[in-house]
Amino acid sequence: MNYTKNDIDKIMQEYVDTNEMAGGALAVHVKGETVYKNRWGYADALLKTPTEYHTLYRLMSMTKPVTAVAVMQLAEIGKLDIDAPLSSYIAGFSDQKVYEKQKEGADTVPIFRLVTIRDLLTHSSGMGMGIPGNLYVNKVLDIRDNLKERVKKWYGLPLDFQPGTATGYSPLVGFDVLGRVIESVSGMNLNEYFKANIFEPLHIKDMCFVPDSAQRAHVAKIYHTENGRLFPEPDLDSAPEMYQTVSSINASLAGYYSGSGGLWGSLEAYDRFAGMLLNEGTLDGVQILTPESVRMMRSEGAKKHLETDFFPGAVWGLGVLVFQQPQKGGFAVPRGTYGWSGAFGTHMFIAPQEKVSAVFMMNRYNIGGAASPIARKIEELVFGIW
């Protein structure tokens, strides 16, 4: 279907008018040029505070591509090898077991081979990827942990399947362990590493683990939609157990710098990060990654072909989802499009052959994460124009 820019404006405003979202913002680039940029609705619907391009959103799992870039940087300079065992960098993971069955209290069996960094990047490690694994993770959870302390608790975490034999999604464990690997090999905590090696070189100001007082004034409220009405969520950092996953990655408590979902960011900030990936690792003359590393990220990453169940025709690259056969799942994106999303509706995708990138920001608790219907509609709109 063919669309116009006016169609984007109209449809996105309808989402606001029908309370599908309180507010949002979208930027689209084609061949290095900004071809579309707009914002709608409110950062705070009660106070009628309008959405701005510097409004900060909880990025949740859109943190994962940033972590993957950091891993690739360290691989480029020889600090780590993505095909090396995880235990080469964190010795506590040298004696892992595998759950025999997917149920609580299941027996364990020996591991066939050690988990590698590649397994973690491609969600094929088995770590925190099934019911028994996630029950274990919840049992040892303490929101007062820092990253080092919590990862140490996961030394005894049995895998949900043999490494490299299956795929799915590790919402927390895989990329938080990668965050700890980054800390171990770089000698910096994850916050310092991101700042020094990604954010500052790219002149990204509004992406962080803990918003400062000035940034706090621009944070988008998080809402959920019910029966056509918007309801504000509480402060998720200190909310009850139903928000445990969010409160568990609160960097303001003990310095828990989550590589899986801890970052906050604005449209302008993440748009620069996506622009770097679109331009094969370089933005405004500053090289963050080599083109070869970016191409590795957006290629099928696992050694064995492991197609995802939740996105038919898609596979995992290194920290990003890659649509190999988008028509198989009825997706409106071209072959080779890659990216990822956040639990509250943020979304990023890049089509390397078409030289298109798009970043979308919103924050709604019950939007469905990567399965957000708004994200799918944005893909349809963008590729219906460019």
C-alpha positions as a Markdown table, in Angstrom:
| # | Residue | x | y | z |
|---|---|---|---|---|
| 1 | Met | 0.0 | 0.0 | 0.0 |
| 2 | Asn | 1.2 | 3.5 | -0.8 |
| 3 | Tyr | 1.2 | 6.2 | 1.8 |
| 4 | Thr | 2.2 | 9.8 | 2.2 |
| 5 | Lys | 3.8 | 11.7 | 5.1 |
| 6 | Asn | 0.3 | 13.1 | 5.8 |
| 7 | Asp | -0.9 | 9.6 | 6.4 |
| 8 | Ile | 1.8 | 9.2 | 9.1 |
| 9 | Asp | 0.7 | 12.4 | 10.8 |
| 10 | Lys | -3.0 | 11.4 | 10.7 |
| 11 | Ile | -2.6 | 7.8 | 11.9 |
| 12 | Met | -0.2 | 8.7 | 14.7 |
| 13 | Gln | -2.5 | 11.5 | 15.9 |
| 14 | Glu | -5.4 | 9.0 | 15.9 |
| 15 | Tyr | -3.4 | 6.8 | 18.2 |
| 16 | Val | -3.2 | 9.7 | 20.6 |
| 17 | Asp | -6.9 | 10.7 | 20.2 |
| 18 | Thr | -8.0 | 7.1 | 20.9 |
| 19 | Asn | -5.6 | 6.7 | 23.9 |
| 20 | Glu | -3.5 | 4.0 | 22.3 |
| 21 | Met | -0.6 | 6.1 | 23.3 |
| 22 | Ala | -0.2 | 9.3 | 25.4 |
| 23 | Gly | 2.5 | 10.6 | 23.1 |
| 24 | Gly | 5.2 | 9.6 | 20.7 |
| 25 | Ala | 7.9 | 10.8 | 18.2 |
| 26 | Leu | 9.3 | 9.4 | 15.0 |
| 27 | Ala | 12.3 | 10.1 | 12.9 |
| 28 | Val | 13.1 | 8.6 | 9.5 |
| 29 | His | 16.3 | 8.9 | 7.4 |
| 30 | Val | 17.0 | 7.8 | 3.9 |
| 31 | Lys | 20.5 | 7.8 | 2.4 |
| 32 | Gly | 21.7 | 10.1 | 5.2 |
| 33 | Glu | 18.9 | 12.7 | 4.9 |
| 34 | Thr | 16.2 | 13.3 | 7.4 |
| 35 | Val | 13.0 | 12.7 | 5.4 |
| 36 | Tyr | 10.5 | 12.7 | 8.3 |
| 37 | Lys | 10.4 | 13.9 | 11.9 |
| 38 | Asn | 7.4 | 14.6 | 14.0 |
| 39 | Arg | 6.0 | 14.2 | 17.5 |
| 40 | Trp | 2.5 | 13.9 | 18.9 |
| 41 | Gly | 0.6 | 14.0 | 22.2 |
| 42 | Tyr | 2.0 | 14.4 | 25.7 |
| 43 | Ala | 4.9 | 13.4 | 27.8 |
| 44 | Asp | 2.5 | 14.0 | 30.7 |
| 45 | Ala | -1.1 | 13.7 | 29.7 |
| 46 | Leu | -2.5 | 15.0 | 33.0 |
| 47 | Leu | -0.3 | 18.2 | 32.9 |
| 48 | Lys | -0.7 | 18.5 | 29.1 |
| 49 | Thr | 3.1 | 18.6 | 28.8 |
| 50 | Pro | 3.8 | 18.1 | 25.1 |
| 51 | Thr | 6.1 | 15.5 | 23.7 |
| 52 | Glu | 9.4 | 17.0 | 22.6 |
| 53 | Tyr | 12.3 | 15.5 | 20.6 |
| 54 | His | 14.4 | 15.6 | 23.8 |
| 55 | Thr | 11.7 | 13.8 | 25.9 |
| 56 | Leu | 13.3 | 10.9 | 27.7 |
| 57 | Tyr | 11.8 | 7.4 | 27.5 |
| 58 | Arg | 12.5 | 4.1 | 29.1 |
| 59 | Leu | 14.3 | 2.2 | 26.3 |
| 60 | Met | 14.0 | -1.1 | 28.0 |
| 61 | Ser | 15.3 | -3.8 | 25.5 |
| 62 | Met | 16.4 | -1.2 | 23.0 |
| 63 | Thr | 19.4 | -1.1 | 25.4 |
| 64 | Lys | 20.5 | -4.5 | 23.9 |
| 65 | Pro | 21.8 | -3.1 | 20.6 |
| 66 | Val | 23.9 | -0.6 | 22.5 |
| 67 | Thr | 25.4 | -3.4 | 24.6 |
| 68 | Ala | 26.1 | -5.4 | 21.4 |
| 69 | Val | 27.9 | -2.5 | 19.9 |
| 70 | Ala | 30.1 | -2.3 | 23.0 |
| 71 | Val | 30.9 | -6.0 | 22.7 |
| 72 | Met | 31.9 | -5.6 | 19.0 |
| 73 | Gln | 34.1 | -2.6 | 19.9 |
| 74 | Leu | 36.0 | -4.8 | 22.4 |
| 75 | Ala | 36.2 | -7.6 | 19.9 |
| 76 | Glu | 37.7 | -5.3 | 17.3 |
| 77 | Ile | 40.6 | -4.3 | 19.7 |
| 78 | Gly | 41.2 | -7.9 | 20.7 |
| 79 | Lys | 39.9 | -7.6 | 24.3 |
| 80 | Leu | 37.4 | -10.4 | 23.7 |
| 81 | Asp | 36.5 | -13.1 | 21.1 |
| 82 | Ile | 32.8 | -13.6 | 20.4 |
| 83 | Asp | 33.4 | -17.3 | 19.8 |
| 84 | Ala | 35.3 | -17.7 | 23.1 |
| 85 | Pro | 33.5 | -19.3 | 26.1 |
| 86 | Leu | 31.9 | -17.0 | 28.5 |
| 87 | Ser | 34.0 | -18.6 | 31.2 |
| 88 | Ser | 37.1 | -17.2 | 29.6 |
| 89 | Tyr | 36.0 | -13.8 | 31.0 |
| 90 | Ile | 33.9 | -14.8 | 34.0 |
| 91 | Ala | 35.3 | -17.9 | 35.6 |
| 92 | Gly | 32.2 | -18.6 | 37.6 |
| 93 | Phe | 30.4 | -19.8 | 34.5 |
| 94 | Ser | 32.8 | -22.7 | 33.9 |
| 95 | Asp | 30.6 | -25.4 | 35.5 |
| 96 | Gln | 27.1 | -24.9 | 34.1 |
| 97 | Lys | 24.3 | -27.5 | 33.9 |
| 98 | Val | 21.1 | -27.8 | 31.7 |
| 99 | Tyr | 17.6 | -28.4 | 32.9 |
| 100 | Glu | 16.4 | -31.8 | 31.7 |
| 101 | Lys | 12.8 | -30.6 | 31.4 |
| 102 | Gln | 11.1 | -27.3 | 31.2 |
| 103 | Lys | 9.5 | -27.3 | 34.6 |
| 104 | Glu | 10.3 | -26.1 | 38.1 |
| 105 | Gly | 12.4 | -28.5 | 40.1 |
| 106 | Ala | 13.6 | -30.4 | 37.0 |
| 107 | Asp | 16.7 | -32.4 | 37.2 |
| 108 | Thr | 19.8 | -31.2 | 35.4 |
| 109 | Val | 22.1 | -32.9 | 32.9 |
| 110 | Pro | 25.7 | -32.1 | 31.8 |
| 111 | Ile | 26.3 | -29.3 | 29.3 |
| 112 | Phe | 27.4 | -30.4 | 25.8 |
| 113 | Arg | 29.7 | -27.4 | 25.4 |
| 114 | Leu | 30.4 | -24.1 | 27.1 |
| 115 | Val | 28.2 | -21.0 | 26.4 |
| 116 | Thr | 30.0 | -18.5 | 24.2 |
| 117 | Ile | 29.7 | -14.8 | 23.8 |
| 118 | Arg | 28.1 | -15.4 | 20.4 |
| 119 | Asp | 25.4 | -17.6 | 22.1 |
| 120 | Leu | 24.6 | -14.7 | 24.4 |
| 121 | Leu | 24.4 | -12.1 | 21.5 |
| 122 | Thr | 22.1 | -14.4 | 19.5 |
| 123 | His | 19.8 | -15.5 | 22.3 |
| 124 | Ser | 20.9 | -19.1 | 21.9 |
| 125 | Ser | 22.6 | -19.5 | 25.2 |
| 126 | Gly | 19.7 | -21.0 | 27.1 |
| 127 | Met | 20.4 | -18.7 | 30.0 |
| 128 | Gly | 17.2 | -17.3 | 31.5 |
| 129 | Met | 15.2 | -18.3 | 28.4 |
| 130 | Gly | 12.5 | -20.6 | 29.8 |
| 131 | Ile | 10.2 | -21.2 | 32.7 |
| 132 | Pro | 12.6 | -22.9 | 35.1 |
| 133 | Gly | 15.4 | -20.6 | 34.3 |
| 134 | Asn | 13.4 | -17.5 | 34.9 |
| 135 | Leu | 11.9 | -18.9 | 38.1 |
| 136 | Tyr | 15.5 | -19.4 | 39.3 |
| 137 | Val | 16.3 | -15.8 | 38.3 |
| 138 | Asn | 13.3 | -14.4 | 40.2 |
| 139 | Lys | 14.2 | -16.5 | 43.3 |
| 140 | Val | 17.7 | -15.0 | 43.7 |
| 141 | Leu | 16.6 | -11.4 | 42.7 |
| 142 | Asp | 17.5 | -8.6 | 45.0 |
| 143 | Ile | 16.9 | -5.1 | 43.7 |
| 144 | Arg | 19.7 | -3.8 | 45.9 |
| 145 | Asp | 22.3 | -5.8 | 43.9 |
| 146 | Asn | 24.8 | -4.1 | 41.6 |
| 147 | Leu | 25.6 | -5.8 | 38.3 |
| 148 | Lys | 28.6 | -7.7 | 39.6 |
| 149 | Glu | 26.7 | -9.1 | 42.6 |
| 150 | Arg | 23.7 | -10.3 | 40.6 |
| 151 | Val | 25.7 | -11.9 | 37.9 |
| 152 | Lys | 27.6 | -13.8 | 40.6 |
| 153 | Lys | 24.2 | -15.2 | 41.7 |
| 154 | Trp | 23.6 | -16.5 | 38.2 |
| 155 | Tyr | 26.8 | -18.7 | 38.3 |
| 156 | Gly | 24.5 | -21.6 | 39.4 |
| 157 | Leu | 21.7 | -20.9 | 36.9 |
| 158 | Pro | 21.0 | -24.1 | 34.9 |
| 159 | Leu | 20.4 | -23.5 | 31.2 |
| 160 | Asp | 16.9 | -24.0 | 29.7 |
| 161 | Phe | 18.4 | -25.8 | 26.7 |
| 162 | Gln | 21.8 | -26.9 | 25.4 |
| 163 | Pro | 23.8 | -23.9 | 24.1 |
| 164 | Gly | 23.4 | -23.2 | 20.4 |
| 165 | Thr | 20.7 | -25.8 | 19.9 |
| 166 | Ala | 17.6 | -23.5 | 20.1 |
| 167 | Thr | 16.6 | -19.9 | 20.3 |
| 168 | Gly | 14.0 | -17.6 | 21.9 |
| 169 | Tyr | 14.6 | -14.5 | 24.0 |
| 170 | Ser | 16.6 | -13.9 | 27.1 |
| 171 | Pro | 14.9 | -10.7 | 28.4 |
| 172 | Leu | 17.4 | -10.1 | 31.3 |
| 173 | Val | 20.1 | -12.6 | 31.9 |
| 174 | Gly | 22.0 | -12.8 | 28.5 |
| 175 | Phe | 22.7 | -9.2 | 28.0 |
| 176 | Asp | 23.2 | -8.3 | 31.6 |
| 177 | Val | 25.9 | -11.0 | 31.6 |
| 178 | Leu | 27.4 | -9.4 | 28.5 |
| 179 | Gly | 27.3 | -6.1 | 30.4 |
| 180 | Arg | 29.4 | -7.7 | 33.1 |
| 181 | Val | 31.8 | -9.1 | 30.5 |
| 182 | Ile | 32.3 | -5.6 | 29.1 |
| 183 | Glu | 33.1 | -4.4 | 32.7 |
| 184 | Ser | 35.5 | -7.3 | 33.3 |
| 185 | Val | 37.5 | -6.8 | 30.1 |
| 186 | Ser | 37.5 | -3.0 | 29.9 |
| 187 | Gly | 38.1 | -2.2 | 33.5 |
| 188 | Met | 35.2 | 0.3 | 33.5 |
| 189 | Asn | 31.6 | -0.1 | 34.8 |
| 190 | Leu | 29.0 | -0.3 | 32.0 |
| 191 | Asn | 27.9 | 3.3 | 32.6 |
| 192 | Glu | 31.4 | 4.6 | 32.2 |
| 193 | Tyr | 32.1 | 2.4 | 29.2 |
| 194 | Phe | 29.0 | 3.5 | 27.3 |
| 195 | Lys | 29.7 | 7.2 | 28.0 |
| 196 | Ala | 33.3 | 7.1 | 27.0 |
| 197 | Asn | 33.1 | 4.9 | 23.9 |
| 198 | Ile | 29.6 | 5.4 | 22.5 |
| 199 | Phe | 27.7 | 8.4 | 23.8 |
| 200 | Glu | 30.4 | 11.0 | 24.0 |
| 201 | Pro | 32.1 | 10.2 | 20.6 |
| 202 | Leu | 28.6 | 10.3 | 19.0 |
| 203 | His | 27.7 | 13.5 | 20.8 |
| 204 | Ile | 24.7 | 11.7 | 22.4 |
| 205 | Lys | 23.6 | 13.8 | 25.4 |
| 206 | Asp | 20.3 | 12.3 | 26.4 |
| 207 | Met | 21.0 | 8.6 | 26.8 |
| 208 | Cys | 21.9 | 7.4 | 30.3 |
| 209 | Phe | 21.2 | 4.9 | 33.1 |
| 210 | Val | 20.2 | 7.6 | 35.6 |
| 211 | Pro | 18.6 | 10.8 | 34.3 |
| 212 | Asp | 20.0 | 13.9 | 36.0 |
| 213 | Ser | 17.8 | 16.6 | 37.5 |
| 214 | Ala | 17.5 | 18.5 | 34.2 |
| 215 | Gln | 16.7 | 15.3 | 32.3 |
| 216 | Arg | 14.1 | 14.3 | 34.9 |
| 217 | Ala | 12.1 | 17.3 | 33.9 |
| 218 | His | 11.7 | 15.8 | 30.4 |
| 219 | Val | 10.9 | 12.2 | 31.3 |
| 220 | Ala | 7.8 | 10.7 | 29.7 |
| 221 | Lys | 5.2 | 9.3 | 32.0 |
| 222 | Ile | 4.4 | 5.6 | 31.5 |
| 223 | Tyr | 0.8 | 4.7 | 30.9 |
| 224 | His | -1.3 | 1.6 | 30.2 |
| 225 | Thr | -4.5 | 1.6 | 28.1 |
| 226 | Glu | -7.7 | 0.0 | 29.3 |
| 227 | Asn | -11.1 | 0.3 | 27.6 |
| 228 | Gly | -10.0 | 3.2 | 25.6 |
| 229 | Arg | -8.6 | 5.2 | 28.5 |
| 230 | Leu | -5.1 | 6.0 | 29.6 |
| 231 | Phe | -4.0 | 5.3 | 33.2 |
| 232 | Pro | -0.6 | 6.4 | 34.5 |
| 233 | Glu | 1.7 | 3.8 | 36.0 |
| 234 | Pro | 3.4 | 4.4 | 39.4 |
| 235 | Asp | 7.1 | 5.1 | 39.7 |
| 236 | Leu | 8.3 | 1.8 | 38.3 |
| 237 | Asp | 11.6 | 2.0 | 40.1 |
| 238 | Ser | 10.0 | 1.6 | 43.4 |
| 239 | Ala | 6.7 | -0.1 | 42.4 |
| 240 | Pro | 5.4 | -3.5 | 43.7 |
| 241 | Glu | 6.2 | -6.9 | 42.5 |
| 242 | Met | 4.1 | -6.7 | 39.3 |
| 243 | Tyr | 6.8 | -4.3 | 38.0 |
| 244 | Gln | 9.7 | -6.5 | 39.4 |
| 245 | Thr | 11.5 | -6.7 | 36.1 |
| 246 | Val | 11.7 | -2.9 | 35.9 |
| 247 | Ser | 12.6 | -2.3 | 39.5 |
| 248 | Ser | 15.3 | -4.9 | 39.2 |
| 249 | Ile | 17.2 | -2.8 | 36.7 |
| 250 | Asn | 17.1 | 0.4 | 38.6 |
| 251 | Ala | 20.6 | 1.9 | 38.4 |
| 252 | Ser | 19.8 | 4.7 | 40.9 |
| 253 | Leu | 19.6 | 2.2 | 43.8 |
| 254 | Ala | 23.0 | 0.4 | 43.8 |
| 255 | Gly | 24.5 | 1.1 | 40.4 |
| 256 | Tyr | 22.8 | -1.8 | 38.6 |
| 257 | Tyr | 23.8 | -1.0 | 35.0 |
| 258 | Ser | 21.7 | -3.3 | 33.0 |
| 259 | Gly | 22.9 | -4.2 | 29.5 |
| 260 | Ser | 19.5 | -5.7 | 28.8 |
| 261 | Gly | 17.2 | -2.9 | 29.6 |
| 262 | Gly | 18.6 | -0.2 | 31.8 |
| 263 | Leu | 18.9 | 2.8 | 29.5 |
| 264 | Trp | 16.8 | 5.9 | 29.2 |
| 265 | Gly | 16.9 | 7.9 | 25.9 |
| 266 | Ser | 15.3 | 10.5 | 23.7 |
| 267 | Leu | 14.4 | 10.3 | 20.1 |
| 268 | Glu | 17.3 | 12.6 | 19.2 |
| 269 | Ala | 19.7 | 10.5 | 21.1 |
| 270 | Tyr | 18.7 | 7.1 | 19.8 |
| 271 | Asp | 18.4 | 8.5 | 16.3 |
| 272 | Arg | 22.1 | 9.3 | 16.3 |
| 273 | Phe | 22.9 | 5.8 | 17.5 |
| 274 | Ala | 20.8 | 4.3 | 14.7 |
| 275 | Gly | 22.4 | 6.7 | 12.2 |
| 276 | Met | 25.8 | 5.3 | 13.1 |
| 277 | Leu | 24.6 | 1.8 | 12.3 |
| 278 | Leu | 22.9 | 2.9 | 9.1 |
| 279 | Asn | 26.3 | 4.5 | 8.0 |
| 280 | Glu | 28.2 | 1.2 | 8.8 |
| 281 | Gly | 29.7 | 2.4 | 12.0 |
| 282 | Thr | 30.5 | 6.0 | 11.4 |
| 283 | Leu | 28.6 | 9.2 | 12.1 |
| 284 | Asp | 29.7 | 12.8 | 11.3 |
| 285 | Gly | 33.2 | 11.5 | 10.7 |
| 286 | Val | 33.5 | 9.6 | 14.0 |
| 287 | Gln | 34.0 | 5.9 | 13.6 |
| 288 | Ile | 32.5 | 3.8 | 16.4 |
| 289 | Leu | 32.7 | 0.4 | 14.6 |
| 290 | Thr | 34.2 | -0.9 | 11.4 |
| 291 | Pro | 31.8 | -1.7 | 8.6 |
| 292 | Glu | 32.7 | -5.3 | 9.0 |
| 293 | Ser | 31.5 | -5.4 | 12.6 |
| 294 | Val | 28.2 | -3.7 | 11.7 |
| 295 | Arg | 27.7 | -6.2 | 8.9 |
| 296 | Met | 28.3 | -9.1 | 11.3 |
| 297 | Met | 25.7 | -7.6 | 13.7 |
| 298 | Arg | 23.1 | -7.5 | 10.9 |
| 299 | Ser | 23.9 | -11.0 | 9.6 |
| 300 | Glu | 22.6 | -14.3 | 11.0 |
| 301 | Gly | 24.7 | -14.7 | 14.1 |
| 302 | Ala | 24.2 | -18.2 | 15.4 |
| 303 | Lys | 26.3 | -21.0 | 14.0 |
| 304 | Lys | 23.2 | -23.1 | 13.5 |
| 305 | His | 20.1 | -21.7 | 11.7 |
| 306 | Leu | 17.6 | -20.9 | 14.4 |
| 307 | Glu | 14.5 | -19.1 | 13.2 |
| 308 | Thr | 12.4 | -17.4 | 15.9 |
| 309 | Asp | 8.9 | -18.6 | 16.7 |
| 310 | Phe | 7.6 | -15.2 | 17.6 |
| 311 | Phe | 8.8 | -13.6 | 14.3 |
| 312 | Pro | 8.4 | -16.1 | 11.5 |
| 313 | Gly | 11.1 | -15.6 | 8.9 |
| 314 | Ala | 13.4 | -13.7 | 11.3 |
| 315 | Val | 16.7 | -14.8 | 13.0 |
| 316 | Trp | 19.0 | -13.2 | 15.5 |
| 317 | Gly | 22.0 | -11.3 | 14.4 |
| 318 | Leu | 24.4 | -10.0 | 17.1 |
| 319 | Gly | 22.1 | -8.1 | 19.4 |
| 320 | Val | 19.5 | -7.3 | 16.8 |
| 321 | Leu | 16.6 | -9.2 | 15.0 |
| 322 | Val | 17.1 | -9.7 | 11.3 |
| 323 | Phe | 14.2 | -10.3 | 8.9 |
| 324 | Gln | 15.5 | -12.9 | 6.4 |
| 325 | Gln | 12.1 | -13.8 | 5.0 |
| 326 | Pro | 9.7 | -11.0 | 6.1 |
| 327 | Gln | 7.0 | -12.2 | 3.8 |
| 328 | Lys | 6.8 | -15.4 | 5.8 |
| 329 | Gly | 5.4 | -13.5 | 8.8 |
| 330 | Gly | 3.6 | -10.9 | 6.8 |
| 331 | Phe | 5.9 | -8.1 | 7.8 |
| 332 | Ala | 6.1 | -4.9 | 5.7 |
| 333 | Val | 9.8 | -4.6 | 5.8 |
| 334 | Pro | 12.4 | -5.4 | 3.1 |
| 335 | Arg | 14.6 | -8.5 | 3.3 |
| 336 | Gly | 17.6 | -7.8 | 5.6 |
| 337 | Thr | 15.9 | -5.2 | 7.7 |
| 338 | Tyr | 17.2 | -5.4 | 11.3 |
| 339 | Gly | 16.6 | -3.7 | 14.7 |
| 340 | Trp | 14.8 | -4.2 | 18.0 |
| 341 | Ser | 12.2 | -2.8 | 20.3 |
| 342 | Gly | 11.6 | -2.0 | 24.0 |
| 343 | Ala | 8.9 | -3.4 | 26.3 |
| 344 | Phe | 7.1 | -0.1 | 26.4 |
| 345 | Gly | 6.8 | 0.5 | 22.6 |
| 346 | Thr | 10.1 | 2.0 | 21.6 |
| 347 | His | 11.2 | 0.7 | 18.2 |
| 348 | Met | 14.2 | 1.0 | 15.9 |
| 349 | Phe | 14.8 | -0.6 | 12.5 |
| 350 | Ile | 17.3 | -0.2 | 9.6 |
| 351 | Ala | 17.0 | -1.4 | 6.0 |
| 352 | Pro | 20.7 | -1.5 | 4.9 |
| 353 | Gln | 20.0 | -2.0 | 1.2 |
| 354 | Glu | 17.4 | 0.7 | 1.0 |
| 355 | Lys | 19.5 | 3.0 | 3.3 |
| 356 | Val | 16.5 | 3.6 | 5.5 |
| 357 | Ser | 16.5 | 4.0 | 9.3 |
| 358 | Ala | 13.6 | 4.8 | 11.6 |
| 359 | Val | 13.4 | 5.4 | 15.4 |
| 360 | Phe | 10.1 | 5.6 | 17.2 |
| 361 | Met | 9.5 | 6.6 | 20.9 |
| 362 | Met | 6.5 | 6.0 | 23.1 |
| 363 | Asn | 6.0 | 4.6 | 26.6 |
| 364 | Arg | 3.0 | 2.3 | 27.3 |
| 365 | Tyr | 3.2 | -0.5 | 29.7 |
| 366 | Asn | 0.8 | -2.9 | 28.0 |
| 367 | Ile | 1.7 | -2.3 | 24.3 |
| 368 | Gly | 3.2 | -5.7 | 23.8 |
| 369 | Gly | 6.9 | -4.9 | 23.5 |
| 370 | Ala | 8.4 | -6.1 | 20.2 |
| 371 | Ala | 5.0 | -7.3 | 19.1 |
| 372 | Ser | 3.5 | -3.7 | 19.4 |
| 373 | Pro | 0.9 | -3.1 | 16.7 |
| 374 | Ile | 2.0 | 0.5 | 16.5 |
| 375 | Ala | 5.5 | -0.7 | 15.6 |
| 376 | Arg | 4.2 | -2.9 | 12.8 |
| 377 | Lys | 2.1 | 0.0 | 11.5 |
| 378 | Ile | 5.1 | 2.3 | 11.5 |
| 379 | Glu | 7.1 | -0.2 | 9.4 |
| 380 | Glu | 4.1 | -0.4 | 7.0 |
| 381 | Leu | 3.9 | 3.4 | 6.7 |
| 382 | Val | 7.7 | 4.0 | 6.3 |
| 383 | Phe | 8.1 | 1.3 | 3.6 |
| 384 | Gly | 4.9 | 2.4 | 2.0 |
| 385 | Ile | 6.6 | 5.8 | 1.3 |
| 386 | Trp | 10.4 | 5.2 | 1.0 |
